[in-house]
Amino acid sequence: MTGEEFVKHCYDEKEYLLGQYFDEKPETAAGEMLRKLIRSGADREQLRKLVDTVLTDSFYTMLLGLDGAASLGGEQVAYKLYDEDGVLLNECGELEENAYALFVGDEE
């Protein structure tokens, strides 16, 4: 797996979670809370946009933190990710570049 593929998997996971949270029969605590809010009159599309933004911010910040481009818990360090075979997944800056393209690029 490459850093680009890792970022794509993170993006796909964010999209999967968003779908799970807004499923008609949610299987997550967050999904159940959202279902109750929608049933009580909250705007479904506004909630979806809010949750999508929160997930995007969270995944994007984590990926940048792993790449050393942002701090995690107040400490900024570049991490190296290896797969189970010991293959390096990310060269410095690779996660940041790919995360920007997937998580932010479409917004501009």
C-alpha positions in Angstrom: 0.0 0.0 0.0 1.2 3.5 -0.7 0.6 6.7 1.2 -1.9 7.7 -1.5 -3.8 4.5 -1.0 -3.8 4.9 2.8 -5.3 8.4 2.4 -7.9 7.0 0.0 -8.9 4.3 2.5 -9.2 7.0 5.2 -11.5 9.1 2.9 -13.5 6.0 2.0 -13.9 5.3 5.8 -15.1 8.8 6.4 -17.7 8.4 3.7 -18.7 5.0 5.1 -19.2 6.4 8.6 -21.3 9.3 7.2 -23.5 6.8 5.5 -23.8 4.7 8.6 -24.7 7.7 10.7 -27.6 8.6 8.4 -28.9 5.1 7.7 -32.6 4.6 8.3 -31.8 1.9 10.8 -28.5 3.1 12.4 -26.3 0.6 14.1 -24.1 3.2 15.8 -24.8 5.4 18.9 -24.1 8.5 16.8 -26.5 7.3 14.1 -29.2 6.7 16.7 -28.7 10.2 18.2 -29.0 11.7 14.7 -32.1 9.8 14.0 -33.7 11.1 17.2 -32.7 14.7 16.3 -34.2 14.4 12.9 -37.4 12.9 14.2 -37.7 15.8 16.7 -37.5 18.3 13.8 -33.8 18.9 13.1 -33.0 19.5 9.5 -31.5 16.3 8.1 -29.4 18.0 5.4 -27.9 20.6 7.8 -27.0 17.8 10.3 -25.5 15.8 7.4 -23.4 18.8 6.4 -22.3 19.3 10.0 -21.3 15.7 10.6 -19.5 15.6 7.2 -17.5 18.7 8.1 -16.6 17.3 11.5 -15.5 14.0 10.0 -13.5 15.8 7.3 -11.8 18.0 9.8 -11.0 15.0 12.1 -9.6 12.8 9.4 -7.7 15.6 7.6 -6.1 16.8 10.9 -5.1 13.2 11.8 -3.5 12.6 8.4 -1.6 15.9 8.5 -0.6 15.1 12.1 0.8 11.8 11.0 2.7 13.5 8.2 4.2 16.1 10.5 2.3 18.9 8.9 0.1 19.6 11.9 0.2 18.9 15.6 -1.5 16.1 17.4 -2.2 16.7 21.0 -0.1 19.8 21.0 3.0 18.1 19.6 4.1 18.3 16.0 6.2 15.2 14.9 6.5 13.5 11.5 5.5 9.8 11.8 6.5 7.0 9.5 3.8 4.4 8.6 4.7 0.9 7.7 2.5 -1.9 6.5 2.6 -5.4 8.1 5.5 -6.4 5.7 7.6 -3.5 6.9 7.1 -1.4 3.7 7.1 2.4 4.3 3.8 3.8 3.3 4.5 7.6 3.4 7.4 9.7 2.5 7.3 13.1 4.3 4.6 15.3 2.7 2.9 12.5 0.8 0.0 12.2 3.2 -0.5 15.9 3.4 -0.6 16.3 -0.4 -3.0 13.4 -0.9 -5.2 14.4 2.0 -5.5 17.9 0.7 -6.5 16.6 -2.7 -9.3 14.3 -1.4 -10.5 16.1 1.7 -10.2 19.8 0.8 -9.5 20.1 -2.9 -13.2 19.7 -4.0 -14.3 22.5 -1.6 -12.4 25.2 -3.4 
